[in-house]
Amino acid sequence: MKNLILLLAVLLIGCSTVDKVEVNTNQIEKMNESVSGKIPVKFSYQPLIGGKHEVFLAGDFNNWSKTETLMKEINGIYEIILYLKKGEYAYKYIVDGQWLTDENADEFIGDGF
């Protein structure tokens, strides 16, 4: 997915944070976006502890649903591709019922808690 650039910068606010991703497009994806209005964005999560986990993705794009967006495990890495309109989205992973921030994200925003 080298054509998709995720622009993330570090901004730590408060103790509790959510992650934010900014979606940008290149020339080919701009053509696809003009047809559907959405582009593919890949989210990946690799647990620190091996074994099987139940991993969901919650964020602005699904009204922070705890169970709507189940991530698929492939070789120990949980992944999902969402089709999103260009913009910034706050999100968190839910791993075995626990809300976690994306430790690889470069930008964080306060979640109010």
Kinemage of the C-alpha trace (Angstrom):
@kinemage 1
@onewidth
@group {chain A} dominant
@subgroup {mainchain}
@vectorlist {calphas} color= white
{ca met a 1} P 0.000 0.000 0.000
{ca lys a 2} L 2.926 2.264 -0.830
{ca asn a 3} L 0.630 4.698 -2.648
{ca leu a 4} L -1.163 5.554 0.569
{ca ile a 5} L 0.649 7.985 2.836
{ca leu a 6} L -0.327 8.127 6.463
{ca leu a 7} L 0.851 11.431 7.849
{ca leu a 8} L 1.169 11.277 11.619
{ca ala a 9} L 2.866 13.705 14.049
{ca val a 10} L 3.423 13.389 17.797
{ca leu a 11} L 1.092 15.360 20.077
{ca leu a 12} L 0.509 13.924 23.528
{ca ile a 13} L -2.377 15.449 25.501
{ca gly a 14} L -3.436 14.164 28.921
{ca cys a 15} L -3.045 10.643 30.281
{ca ser a 16} L -5.606 8.925 28.096
{ca thr a 17} L -5.241 9.227 24.346
{ca val a 18} L -6.733 8.077 21.087
{ca asp a 19} L -4.871 7.759 17.828
{ca lys a 20} L -5.444 9.821 14.722
{ca val a 21} L -4.683 8.933 11.130
{ca glu a 22} L -4.667 11.331 8.190
{ca val a 23} L -5.602 9.862 4.828
{ca asn a 24} L -3.889 11.236 1.699
{ca thr a 25} L -4.097 10.032 -1.907
{ca asn a 26} L -1.942 9.783 -5.022
{ca gln a 27} L -3.019 10.218 -8.658
{ca ile a 28} L -4.546 6.717 -9.161
{ca glu a 29} L -6.307 6.744 -5.813
{ca lys a 30} L -7.667 10.208 -6.597
{ca met a 31} L -9.381 8.713 -9.638
{ca asn a 32} L -10.875 5.937 -7.476
{ca glu a 33} L -11.855 8.493 -4.855
{ca ser a 34} L -13.701 10.559 -7.448
{ca val a 35} L -15.860 7.516 -8.242
{ca ser a 36} L -16.533 6.175 -4.720
{ca gly a 37} L -15.458 9.093 -2.542
{ca lys a 38} L -13.430 6.638 -0.419
{ca ile a 39} L -9.912 5.172 -0.432
{ca pro a 40} L -8.503 2.013 1.214
{ca val a 41} L -6.744 2.464 4.562
{ca lys a 42} L -4.983 -0.507 6.165
{ca phe a 43} L -4.885 -0.801 9.963
{ca ser a 44} L -2.485 -3.333 11.544
{ca tyr a 45} L -1.992 -4.440 15.138
{ca gln a 46} L 0.650 -6.879 16.415
{ca pro a 47} L 0.108 -8.023 20.020
{ca leu a 48} L 3.103 -8.008 22.352
{ca ile a 49} L 2.006 -11.411 23.662
{ca gly a 50} L 1.549 -14.271 21.197
{ca gly a 51} L -1.489 -16.493 20.956
{ca lys a 52} L -4.969 -15.860 19.642
{ca his a 53} L -6.713 -12.616 20.502
{ca glu a 54} L -9.997 -10.950 19.681
{ca val a 55} L -9.093 -7.591 18.135
{ca phe a 56} L -11.558 -4.912 17.053
{ca leu a 57} L -10.999 -1.441 15.633
{ca ala a 58} L -13.140 1.409 16.973
{ca gly a 59} L -13.134 5.034 15.919
{ca asp a 60} L -14.821 8.009 14.335
{ca phe a 61} L -15.584 5.904 11.251
{ca asn a 62} L -17.856 3.412 13.098
{ca asn a 63} L -19.267 5.545 15.955
{ca trp a 64} L -16.748 3.939 18.329
{ca ser a 65} L -18.515 0.572 18.107
{ca lys a 66} L -16.801 -2.047 20.285
{ca thr a 67} L -17.861 -4.978 18.087
{ca glu a 68} L -18.570 -3.740 14.558
{ca thr a 69} L -15.068 -3.894 13.059
{ca leu a 70} L -13.374 -7.237 13.782
{ca met a 71} L -9.774 -7.455 12.581
{ca lys a 72} L -8.517 -10.600 10.821
{ca glu a 73} L -5.397 -12.391 12.110
{ca ile a 74} L -2.734 -13.242 9.529
{ca asn a 75} L 0.523 -14.737 10.862
{ca gly a 76} L 0.142 -13.123 14.287
{ca ile a 77} L -0.746 -9.669 12.920
{ca tyr a 78} L -4.311 -8.393 13.010
{ca glu a 79} L -5.326 -6.384 9.965
{ca ile a 80} L -8.299 -4.734 8.327
{ca ile a 81} L -8.746 -2.484 5.316
{ca leu a 82} L -11.419 0.191 5.616
{ca tyr a 83} L -12.613 2.426 2.804
{ca leu a 84} L -12.639 5.960 4.194
{ca lys a 85} L -13.128 9.434 2.813
{ca lys a 86} L -9.985 11.580 2.818
{ca gly a 87} L -9.472 13.159 6.244
{ca glu a 88} L -8.321 12.492 9.798
{ca tyr a 89} L -9.860 9.844 12.029
{ca ala a 90} L -9.411 9.086 15.732
{ca tyr a 91} L -9.271 5.364 16.565
{ca lys a 92} L -8.275 2.746 19.153
{ca tyr a 93} L -7.807 -1.006 19.136
{ca ile a 94} L -9.894 -3.199 21.434
{ca val a 95} L -7.844 -6.289 22.310
{ca asp a 96} L -9.617 -8.965 24.337
{ca gly a 97} L -11.981 -6.283 25.660
{ca gln a 98} L -9.230 -3.781 26.569
{ca trp a 99} L -9.029 -0.404 24.796
{ca leu a 100} L -5.477 0.253 23.545
{ca thr a 101} L -3.817 3.056 21.624
{ca asp a 102} L -1.731 2.331 18.560
{ca glu a 103} L 1.823 2.431 19.933
{ca asn a 104} L 3.125 2.965 16.382
{ca ala a 105} L 1.003 6.060 15.756
{ca asp a 106} L 2.868 9.344 15.568
{ca glu a 107} L -0.060 11.568 16.515
{ca phe a 108} L -2.289 11.340 19.574
{ca ile a 109} L -5.258 13.401 20.721
{ca gly a 110} L -6.960 13.489 24.115
{ca asp a 111} L -10.103 11.378 24.448
{ca gly a 112} L -11.563 13.345 27.361
{ca phe a 113} L -10.965 10.669 30.006
